[in-house]
Amino acid sequence: GIFVDMTVHDFDLARYLMGCEIEEIYAAGTINIVPELAELGDLDTTLLIMRFQNGVLGMIDNSRKAVFGYDQRVEVFGSGGSAKTENRYDNAVTISDGASIRRDPPYEFFMERYTESFAREMESFVRALADDTSIEVNGYDGRMPVVMGKAAFMSHELNRPVRMEEIENAFYNPLA
């Protein structure tokens, strides 16, 4: 479902940006756009609140459809300021006139959005092989977003926050 096929990437990014693990997840969701998902037990619109080990709160909202293109933004607010990334576009032109403000929609396909990232990942992997060094991520980094997705699904089903250890202990851990 949405928590392990879409939100899983946001969980991965949240862990990276915060530099620590998530303790608790609360997930709410509904079907607003694709009614056929009900038959599959899936959702198309979700909102998640995460509590990190350092006490910080984070929020993720997901939707399976944005008619104006793939909307993917990140904002981090802190006591000393904020940082923000915007969507990627084919060009940087915005046209403003008396009737409207317009621009091209964001990139739709993930290969357009992440071409440079995929190339850098491959370079890092090849360099690690050539130099016999470790890569930046490990199996735990790959596993945790899936565990978090399971916790989000459980939270949605139970309509309550779920602590990570509730699901992590029940989820097979070949890395332990």
C-alpha positions as a printed Julia matrix, in Angstrom:
176×3 Matrix{Float64}:
   0.0     0.0     0.0
   0.85    3.68    0.0
   2.95    3.53    3.18
   5.42    1.0     1.72
   5.34    1.93   -1.97
   5.36    5.74   -1.66
   5.84    7.01    1.88
   8.77    4.63    2.39
  10.98    7.06    0.43
   9.85    9.96    2.62
  10.66    7.94    5.74
  14.14    7.34    4.36
  14.61   11.07    3.72
  13.21   12.01    7.15
  15.74    9.75    8.9
  18.54   11.25    6.8
  17.52   14.87    7.41
  16.99   14.42   11.15
  20.05   12.24   11.73
  18.14   10.08   14.18
  15.42    7.46   14.34
  11.68    7.87   14.6
  10.12    6.74   17.89
   6.44    7.01   17.05
   4.19    7.4    14.02
   0.56    8.45   13.73
  -1.0     7.95   10.3
  -4.4     8.97    8.98
  -5.61    8.32    5.48
  -8.57    8.15    3.17
  -9.62    7.52   -0.4
 -10.43   10.76   -2.21
  -9.18   10.21   -5.74
  -9.02    6.54   -6.76
 -12.09    4.68   -5.39
 -10.83    1.36   -6.79
  -8.12    1.36   -4.1
 -10.77    0.43   -1.52
 -10.95   -3.07   -3.03
  -7.2    -3.4    -2.49
  -7.28   -2.09    1.08
  -5.14    0.88    0.08
  -5.4     4.66    0.43
  -4.68    7.56   -1.91
  -4.31   10.44    0.56
  -2.41   10.25    3.85
  -1.06   12.47    6.6
   1.57   11.27    9.07
   3.02   12.79   12.22
   6.33   11.4    13.45
   8.08   11.9    16.77
  11.85   11.53   16.49
  14.18   10.3    19.24
  15.48   13.85   19.69
  11.94   15.11   20.46
  11.42   16.82   17.09
   8.09   16.39   15.32
   7.87   15.78   11.58
   4.97   15.61    9.16
   4.53   13.88    5.8
   1.55   14.24    3.53
   1.14   11.99    0.51
  -1.32   11.8    -2.33
  -1.3     9.42   -5.25
  -2.22   12.23   -7.62
  -1.38   15.89   -8.09
  -2.91   17.17  -11.33
  -0.15   19.77  -11.74
   2.73   17.26  -11.69
   4.66   15.39   -9.06
   4.7    17.67   -6.02
   7.67   16.92   -3.8
   8.87   19.57   -1.4
  10.69   19.53    1.94
  10.69   22.2     4.64
  12.62   22.04    7.89
  11.97   24.65   10.58
  14.3    25.23   13.52
  14.87   27.75   16.29
  17.49   29.54   14.16
  15.75   29.5    10.79
  14.52   27.15    8.11
  15.61   25.24    5.01
  13.43   24.39    2.04
  13.69   22.49   -1.23
  11.21   23.06   -4.03
   9.96   20.94   -6.89
  12.19   20.45   -9.94
  10.98   21.96  -13.21
  11.98   21.71  -16.85
  12.76   25.44  -16.74
  12.91   28.23  -14.19
  10.53   30.61  -15.99
   7.45   31.91  -14.21
   5.11   34.14  -16.2
   3.1    36.72  -14.28
   0.5    39.03  -15.77
  -2.76   40.68  -14.75
  -4.68   37.42  -15.1
  -2.45   34.82  -13.47
   0.95   33.51  -12.47
   2.0    30.41  -14.45
   4.86   28.04  -14.94
   5.49   24.55  -16.31
   4.4    21.69  -14.03
   7.05   19.88  -11.98
   8.78   16.85  -13.46
   6.36   13.92  -13.46
   8.52   10.81  -13.84
  11.02    9.82  -11.15
  13.82    9.28  -13.68
  13.54   12.95  -14.67
  13.55   14.09  -11.06
  16.38   11.87   -9.86
  18.73   11.37  -12.82
  21.61   13.13  -11.05
  20.94   11.35   -7.75
  20.94    7.92   -9.39
  24.22    8.72  -11.16
  25.83    9.83   -7.87
  24.62    6.69   -6.1
  26.14    4.52   -8.81
  29.43    6.47   -8.7
  29.58    6.03   -4.91
  28.91    2.3    -5.21
  31.53    1.77   -7.93
  34.07    3.84   -5.96
  33.43    1.73   -2.84
  34.02   -1.44   -4.86
  37.17   -0.09   -6.48
  38.6     1.27   -3.21
  37.3    -1.61   -1.03
  35.53    0.86    1.29
  32.07    0.99    2.84
  29.11    2.71    1.24
  27.17    5.38    3.14
  24.07    3.24    3.7
  23.62   -0.29    5.0
  20.93   -2.94    5.27
  19.5    -1.29    8.38
  18.97    1.92    6.41
  17.07   -0.09    3.81
  15.05   -2.01    6.37
  13.9     0.82    8.65
  11.72    2.7     6.14
   9.85   -0.57    5.48
   9.36   -1.12    9.22
   8.15    2.49    9.44
   5.71    1.82    6.61
   4.34   -1.17    8.51
   4.03    0.98   11.65
   2.16    3.65    9.65
  -0.27    1.03    8.3
  -0.79   -0.3    11.83
  -1.4     3.24   13.11
  -3.98    3.88   10.42
  -5.74    0.59   11.12
  -5.77    1.14   14.92
  -6.38    4.91   14.7
  -3.65    5.65   17.23
   0.05    6.44   17.35
   2.32    3.39   17.08
   5.72    3.24   18.74
   8.41    1.77   16.51
   9.27   -1.02   18.93
   5.68   -2.3    18.68
   6.22   -3.21   15.06
  10.0    -3.63   14.94
   9.95   -6.54   17.4
   7.22   -8.28   15.39
   8.92   -7.68   12.03
  11.57  -10.21   10.98
  15.05   -8.77   11.42
  17.71  -10.72    9.51
  20.27   -8.05   10.46
  19.97   -8.59   14.22
